[in-house]
Amino acid sequence: MATHKHIIHGVFGDEVPMLEACKKLRASGIRIKDVYTPMPIHGIDAIIGVPRTRLAICAFIYGLIGCGLATLMMWYMMISDWPTDIGGKPNWAYYFNVPAFIPITFESTVFCAAHGLALTYLLRCFLVPGARAKNPDSRTTDDKFLIDLDLNDEQSEKAQSILKENGAEEVNLKGSYVVEPKYILEDTH
């Protein structure tokens, strides 16, 4: 049997009632798809149930790549390819020269981590040339706060009442669609 899903937007004029509505929606078991605000709100991720980001892991990996590339480059240039006696530093082993290479290693690590994170963020958020905005209501870039919900029939009425009780200026049903159940094909042999 097919189920109906409803897209509901609750528009608020202030962040405090919007946060209260988010807390009550989550307490009643309703999943919040996204929240759009004109400014960053500290702690909203935990309130709406967004998991912690893994960008820090990416930054660490990109930093290791930068550190490794810098080490390889300096070993090749200063030890293997063109060993030069600069300031009496020995040139037959890399580990004798490590203190002189720390600034280059640090800068390369930061460079690769920063550029790798910027590219990862842009690709992950699909912020590429020609991409369409994901913002459902342009007023959220100015002065409105929006809660985006994607709910089934029984949760829809409950969510609309919670939004209205908590001071939503508008509660809009933006659309409905049908979700077909996934059928499992059984083996007839």
C-alpha positions as CSV (number, residue, x, y, z in Angstrom):
1,M,0.0,0.0,0.0
2,A,1.3,3.4,-1.0
3,T,1.8,6.1,1.7
4,H,1.5,9.8,1.3
5,K,4.3,12.1,2.3
6,H,3.8,15.8,2.9
7,I,6.3,18.7,2.8
8,I,5.6,21.2,5.5
9,H,7.3,24.5,6.1
10,G,6.9,26.4,9.4
11,V,8.0,30.0,9.1
12,F,9.0,31.9,12.3
13,G,9.9,35.6,12.9
14,D,12.3,34.9,15.8
15,E,14.7,32.2,16.8
16,V,13.4,31.5,20.3
17,P,10.0,30.1,19.3
18,M,11.6,28.3,16.4
19,L,14.0,26.5,18.8
20,E,11.1,25.6,21.1
21,A,9.2,24.2,18.2
22,C,12.2,22.2,17.1
23,K,12.5,20.8,20.7
24,K,8.8,19.8,20.8
25,L,8.9,18.3,17.3
26,R,11.9,16.1,18.3
27,A,10.3,15.2,21.6
28,S,7.2,14.0,19.8
29,G,9.3,11.8,17.5
30,I,9.1,13.9,14.4
31,R,12.2,14.1,12.3
32,I,13.2,17.6,11.2
33,K,14.6,17.5,7.6
34,D,16.4,20.9,7.8
35,V,16.2,24.4,9.4
36,Y,17.0,27.6,7.4
37,T,18.0,30.7,9.4
38,P,19.4,34.1,8.4
39,M,22.3,33.7,10.9
40,P,24.1,30.9,12.6
41,I,22.5,29.6,15.8
42,H,24.8,28.0,18.3
43,G,23.7,24.5,19.4
44,I,21.0,24.0,16.8
45,D,22.6,20.9,15.4
46,A,22.1,19.0,18.6
47,I,18.5,20.3,18.9
48,I,17.4,19.1,15.4
49,G,19.5,15.9,15.5
50,V,22.2,16.6,12.9
51,P,25.1,14.2,13.4
52,R,28.6,15.5,14.1
53,T,30.6,16.4,10.9
54,R,33.5,14.3,9.7
55,L,35.3,17.2,8.1
56,A,37.9,17.1,10.9
57,I,38.9,13.6,9.8
58,C,39.3,14.9,6.2
59,A,41.4,17.8,7.5
60,F,43.7,15.4,9.3
61,I,44.1,13.2,6.2
62,Y,44.8,16.2,3.9
63,G,47.3,17.4,6.5
64,L,49.1,14.1,6.5
65,I,49.2,14.1,2.7
66,G,50.7,17.6,2.8
67,C,53.3,16.6,5.4
68,G,54.2,13.5,3.4
69,L,54.5,15.4,0.1
70,A,56.7,18.1,1.7
71,T,58.9,15.5,3.3
72,L,59.3,13.6,0.0
73,M,60.0,16.9,-1.9
74,M,62.6,18.0,0.6
75,W,64.3,14.7,0.7
76,Y,64.5,14.5,-3.1
77,M,65.7,18.1,-3.6
78,M,68.1,18.4,-0.7
79,I,69.4,14.9,-0.2
80,S,69.0,12.8,-3.4
81,D,68.9,15.0,-6.4
82,W,71.2,18.0,-5.6
83,P,72.9,17.6,-2.2
84,T,74.3,21.0,-1.2
85,D,76.2,22.0,1.9
86,I,74.3,25.0,3.2
87,G,75.5,26.4,6.5
88,G,77.5,23.3,7.4
89,K,74.4,21.1,7.5
90,P,75.2,17.4,6.6
91,N,73.6,16.4,3.3
92,W,73.9,12.6,3.4
93,A,70.8,11.8,5.5
94,Y,67.4,13.5,5.8
95,Y,67.0,13.1,9.6
96,F,70.1,15.3,10.2
97,N,68.3,18.2,8.4
98,V,64.8,17.8,9.9
99,P,65.0,20.9,12.2
100,A,65.7,23.1,9.1
101,F,62.7,21.6,7.3
102,I,60.1,22.1,10.0
103,P,58.8,25.4,8.6
104,I,58.4,24.0,5.1
105,T,56.7,20.9,6.5
106,F,54.3,23.0,8.6
107,E,53.3,25.3,5.8
108,S,52.8,22.4,3.3
109,T,50.6,20.6,5.9
110,V,48.4,23.7,6.5
111,F,48.2,24.5,2.7
112,C,47.0,21.0,1.8
113,A,44.6,20.8,4.7
114,A,43.0,24.2,3.9
115,H,42.7,23.7,0.2
116,G,41.5,20.1,0.5
117,L,38.9,21.1,3.1
118,A,37.7,23.9,0.9
119,L,37.3,21.6,-2.1
120,T,35.6,18.9,0.0
121,Y,33.1,21.4,1.4
122,L,32.3,22.8,-2.0
123,L,31.8,19.4,-3.5
124,R,29.9,18.0,-0.5
125,C,27.5,20.9,-0.5
126,F,27.3,20.9,-4.3
127,L,28.4,24.6,-4.4
128,V,29.6,24.4,-8.0
129,P,29.0,26.8,-10.8
130,G,25.4,26.4,-12.2
131,A,24.1,24.7,-9.0
132,R,20.6,25.7,-7.9
133,A,20.0,27.1,-4.4
134,K,18.5,24.6,-2.0
135,N,16.8,27.3,0.1
136,P,13.1,26.8,-0.1
137,D,12.2,30.4,0.9
138,S,14.3,33.4,0.1
139,R,13.0,35.2,3.2
140,T,15.3,33.1,5.3
141,T,18.3,35.0,4.0
142,D,16.8,38.2,5.4
143,D,14.8,37.9,8.6
144,K,12.7,34.6,8.7
145,F,13.4,31.2,10.3
146,L,12.1,28.1,8.5
147,I,11.6,24.5,9.7
148,D,11.4,22.0,6.8
149,L,9.6,18.8,7.5
150,D,8.9,15.8,5.3
151,L,6.2,13.7,7.0
152,N,3.7,11.0,6.5
153,D,-0.1,11.4,7.0
154,E,-0.3,10.7,10.8
155,Q,2.6,12.9,11.7
156,S,1.5,15.8,9.4
157,E,-1.4,17.0,11.5
158,K,0.5,16.6,14.8
159,A,3.5,18.7,13.4
160,Q,1.2,21.4,12.1
161,S,-0.4,21.8,15.5
162,I,3.0,21.9,17.2
163,L,4.2,24.6,14.8
164,K,1.1,26.7,15.3
165,E,1.2,26.3,19.1
166,N,4.8,27.6,19.2
167,G,4.2,30.8,17.3
168,A,4.7,30.0,13.7
169,E,3.7,32.9,11.5
170,E,3.0,30.6,8.6
171,V,2.5,26.8,8.3
172,N,2.6,25.9,4.6
173,L,1.9,22.6,3.0
174,K,4.3,22.8,0.1
175,G,3.4,19.6,-1.5
176,S,2.6,15.9,-1.3
177,Y,3.9,12.9,-3.0
178,V,3.3,9.2,-2.9
179,V,5.9,6.7,-1.7
180,E,5.5,3.3,-3.2
181,P,6.4,0.3,-1.1
182,K,9.4,-1.7,-2.1
183,Y,8.4,-5.1,-3.2
184,I,10.7,-8.1,-2.6
185,L,10.7,-10.5,-5.5
186,E,10.6,-14.1,-4.2
187,D,12.4,-16.9,-5.9
188,T,9.9,-19.2,-7.6
189,H,12.3,-22.2,-7.9
